[in-house]
Amino acid sequence: MVISDLLWRRPRHHMDVDEHHDHVHWVELFFDLVHVVTIFILGNYLSHHLGWQGFWVFTGLFLAIFYAWADSSLYNSLYISTDMPHRVVMALKIVTMMTVAAAIPDVAGEGWTYFALAYALNRALTAYLYWRARCTDNAANRLAQEQARNFFVLAGVFALSAFLPTPVAYWVFAAGVAAIQLQYMLPRVGTLRFERFVPQLGHISERFGLLMLILLGEGFFKLVVTLADKGVYSVSAGTLFNVTMGGLSLFALAWTYFDCAGNEKPKSRTSAVLLRYWFAHIVILWSAVTIGVALAGQVYVGLWEPYPPGYAALGSVGLAVFLASLWALRRTVADATDKYHSAGLRLFGIVMALVVLAVHPLIPSIVSNGLWALALFSQIGVPIFLALRDARRSDKML
């Protein structure tokens, strides 16, 4: 790269560049790194707060953290920006997310002020990125300028919530998180109305795929750390079997996602398709975290006692939501025509996961784990079986 370009080159909208690629830049990958820690800490929070209040706090924090990641990814999909100011801003955004992660364990107490202020600064830095890009849009198309304004205003809302008394502070913050989504979607004023709001679909699909790997990897991390804390030498053979099944299940979740929809582009650029693609990914990524937390419960149980109730509920609901989201997501991607990943197969997995939710207190974990595994591994085994059957029939016909 020419040194002058490295030092100072204004962002360029990807539609204004003759040659560009969809692949993720190393700065974005480094930005992902801090989310490994953030999601791990968030999963720990859920593990220690398995009641309804902890569940809703976890969900709200997940959405806030997701938008911090997604807004940066969306900007980098719209604008090509790799110079020194961009890299400095991304480094500062990494530091804000470090503070957000560190504040999560006590977010309902003294950690709240740090969480809200760090999040506000993260939003302000996103606003600055768009402000730098405003010169690339003409007067009739003010995408970058409006985005900069929106995120500066949102930064003020989040900063205000840091100093308000609770629970008002939480409601103000939640309103700000909702406004992040609304500023894209609202008719006539949302940024979806701009002709230049055209993300690189290959870039976005790759970003979602990478985030899915990160979130499922957190499940491995949590499973291993939980086992190490308890002592791998002190658990029963049944617990080790459960842990093995937990690791295989996380791999199977990735297998199912990437075979069905991972890295696939939306089939069109219509707002309806893009929004379904977007929301289905939010939900499926949320479910991936809940399943990863639930599988840590494998360390606390042998083969014959019931699965820990809070973990079992998370894992059952998480898997049902994962499969339902994948069902919806597959209908939005370009390559969704094969007959092996059918709606009936998804429905079978969802029903089996809900059966586990209903009966897990009454049966030993070896049975509930088996039913849960049937719900998940059928999503891989049935398509493979059907494909092999059709291949053999085809060979006989030849």
N, C-alpha and C positions, 0 to 999 in steps of 0.2 A: 504493500500500500504506500502511495506517495505520502511523504511526511506532512505536507500541508493539508491533505485530506484527513489524516489522523488527528491533527491538532484542531482543525475547525472546518467542518463542512456541514452546512445546514441539512436537516433531514429531508428526504425526497419521498414523495408518495410513490408507491410501487407502480402505479399506472403511468408515471412519468418517466420510468426507467426502461430502456430498450431491452436490457438483459438483466434478469434477476432470477433468483431461485427461491424455492419454498423452504429450504432447509434451515434449521434453527442455528442461530449464531452462538458462539461459545459464551458470550456475555449472558444470554438468556439461560443457558445451561447452568452457569454459575449462580444465577439468580434462583434457579430451582433448588440448588443445594441447601439454601437456608430453609426451604420449605420441608426438607427432610426432618430437620430438627423441630420445626414448628408443628408439623402434623404429629410427630411422635409425642411431644409434650401435650398436645391436644388430646391424643388418644389416652395418655396417662390420666388426664383430667377426667375423662369419661369413666375410666376404670375405677377411679376413686369416688365417683359421684354417679352411681348406677340408678338412682331414683329419677322420677320425672323431672325434677328441677334441674338436675345435672344433665339430663338428656337434652332439654330445651336450651340450656346455656351452651352445651357442646354444639348443637345445631346452629345457633346464632353465630358462635365464634367461627365455625366451619365456613359459613357463608361469607363472613367478613374476610377471612383469610383467603378463601377462594377468589373473591373479587380483587383482592390485592394482587394475586397472581394473574388472574385473567385479564385485568385491565392493562397490565404491562404487556402481556402476550398479544392482546388486541392491537395496542399501539405499534408493537414491533411487526405485526402483520400488515398494518396499513402503511407504515413509514419505514424506509430504510435509513437507519441511523447507527453509525458505528464509530463516530469520532470521539475525541477526548471528552468534551462536555457530556455526551451521552454515557460514556463509561463511568465517569465520576458520579453522575446521577444514579446509575444503576448500583454502584457500590454503596451509595448512601441509602438507597432503598433496601439493600441487603441488611444494613445496620439497623434500619427501622424494624425490619421483620425479626431480627435477633432480639430486639427489645420486646416486641410483641410476644414472642415465644417465651421469654423469661418471665413475663408478667402473667401468663396464663394460669399457673398454679394458684395464685391468689387474686384472680381477676375480680372476684366478688368482694374483695377487701382492699388492702392498701395497694395492690398491683393495678387497680383499675386506672388510676391517673396515668401511670406509665404506659399502659396498654392503649388508652385512648389518644394520648399525645403522640405516641410513636405511629399509631395508625393515621392520625391527622397529617403528620409530616410525610408519610408515605403517599397519601392522596395529593398533597401539595407538590411533591416531586413528580407525580404523574401529570399534574396540571402544567408544570414547567416543561415537561417533554412536549406536550401538545402546543404550548405557547411558542416553543422554538420552531415548531413545524408550521406555524400559521402563515408564513411567507410563501409556502408552497401551494396554498389554495387561493384562487382568485376571489374577487369581491363578491361574485355571485354564488360562491360555494364556500361557506365559512365553517367547514367542519372542525378544523383544528382550533380555531378561535373559540367556538362554542364549547368544545370539549375542555379547553383550558379554563374557561370561565366556570363551567360546571364543577370541575374537580377542585378549583380554588374555593368555591362556595361550600362544597362538601367537606373540604379540609377544615373550614371554619366551624361547621356543625360538629364534627368529631372532636375538635379542640374544645369547643364549648362544653361538650358532654363530660370532659375530664374534670370540670370544676363544679358541676351541678350536684346537688344532693341526690342520693339514691332513694327510690328507684327511678326518679325523673331522668337521671343521667343515662340509665339503660334504655329507656324509651326513646330519648333523643338520638342515642347512638343507633338503635334499631331502625328509626325513621331514616337516618342517613344511609344505612345499608340498603334499605328498600329503595331509596332515591337513586342509588347507583344504578340499579336495574331500570328504574323508571326513566332516567334521563336518556337511555337508549330507546325505550319502547313507546313513550307517550306519543299519541298521534299529533301531527303538526309541529310539535316542538322537539321531539326526540331525534337523536342523531341518525336513526335508521332512515330518515327521510332524505338524507343527502345522497346524491348520485355517487359521490366518491367514498361513501362508506361501503367499501368493497374489500373486505379482508381477503388475504390469500388463503383459499380454502385448504390447500395442501399444508400450509404452515400451521393453520389452526388445528387440523386433524392430527398432525404430528405432535403438536403441543399437548393436546388432550391425551394422546397415547403415552407420551412421556410422563405426564402427571399420574395417569393410572398406574404405571410401573412404580412410580415413587410411592403412591399410597399403598399399593399391595406390598411393596418392599418394606414399608413401615410395619405391616403385619408380621413379616419374618423377623424384623428387628425386635418387635415387642415380644413375640413368642420366645425368641432366644434369650433376651434379657430376663424375662420372667423365669425361665428355666434356670438360667445361671444364678439368679438371686436365690432361688430355692435350693439350688445345688443339684447338678445333674446326677451326682453320686448318691443322693438321698431319696430319690423318687422311685416308685415301683416300675416294674416292667410294663404294666398297664398304662401308666402315665407316659412313659417313653413311646409307647404305641400311639397314644392319643396325639402327642406332639408331632410324631411323624405324619400322621393323617392331617394335622393342621398345616404343616408345611406343604404337603401335596395338594391340599385344598386351595391354598393361595396360588400355587402354580396353575391349578385348574381354572381358577377365576380369570387369570391373565389369558390362558389358552382360549377360554370361551369368548372373552371380550374381543381379542384380536382376530379370531377366526370369523367373528360375526360382524363387527363394526369398527374395530380399532384401526386407526390410520386411514379410514375410508372418508372420502369427501362427501359433503351433502350433495344430494342428487340435483339440486337447483339452488339458485340464489334468491328465490322468493322469500319474503319475510316470514311466512308461515313455516316453511321448511327450516330455515335457519334458526328460528326461535325454538322449534321442537328439538332440533339438534342440540341447541345450547342448553335448554332446560333438562333434557334427558341426560346430558353429561353431568350437570350439576348433581342430579339425584343419584346417578350410578356411582359417581366419585364419593359422594357422602356415604353410600352403602358400603363401598369398599373399605372405608375407614372403620365403620361399625363392625364389619365382619372381622377385620384384623384385630380389633379390641376383643371381640367375642372369642376368637380362637386362643387368646392367651389363657382363657379358662381351662384349656386342656391340661395345663400344668397343675391345676388344683384338684384334679379328680382322677380316680382310677377307672377301671372298667365297669364296676358293678354298682357304684353309687350314682344317684341322679346328677346330671350336669348342673353346675352352679346356676341358680335361677336368673340372675341379672344377665350373665353372659349368654345363657341359652336364649333369652328373649331377644337380645341384640343380634345374635347370630341368625336366628330364624327369621326375624323381620328383615334384617339386612339382606339375607339371601333372596327372600321373596321380592324385595324392592329392587335388588340388583337385576334379577331376571326380568321383572316387569319393565324396568328402564331399558334393558338391552332389547327387549321386544319392541318397545317404542322407537329406540334409536335405530334399529336395523331398517325400519320403514322410512327413515330419512336419508339413508346413504345411497350412493349411486349403485353399488353392487349388492342388491338385496333380492335377487331373483331365484337363488337356488332353493330347492325344495327340502333340503335336509334340516335346516334350522326353522322348523315350523312353529306356528303359534301354539299348536297342541303340545309340542315338546316343552315350550316355555311354561304353558299352563300347568303341565304335570309337575315341573320343578317348583313352581310357586305353591301349588297345593300341598306338595310333600313338605316344603319348608313350614307352611302353616300348621300342618299336622304335628310336626315336631314342637312347635310353639304350644300347642294344646296339650300334648301328652308328656312332655319331658319331665315334669315333676313326678310322674308315676312309674317311670321306667329307668333301668340302669343306663349309664352314659354310653355303653357299647351299642345299645339299641338305638338311642337317639342320634348318636354319631353316625350309625349305619344308615338311618333314614335320611339324615341331612346329606350324607355323602351320596346317597342314591339321587337326591334332588339335584345335586351339583354335577356329579360325574355322568349322569344320563345326558347332560347337555353336550358332552364330548362323545360318549360311547354310541349313542343312537345315530348321530350323523355319520360316524365312521362305519358303523354296521350297515347302514342304508347305502352308503357310497360303495362299499365293498360288494354288497349284494347286486347293485346295479352293474358294477364293473364285471362281475362274473357272468351275469346274464348277457351283457354285451359281447363278452368273449365267446360264449356258446353260440350266439347268433352268427359270429364270424366263422 
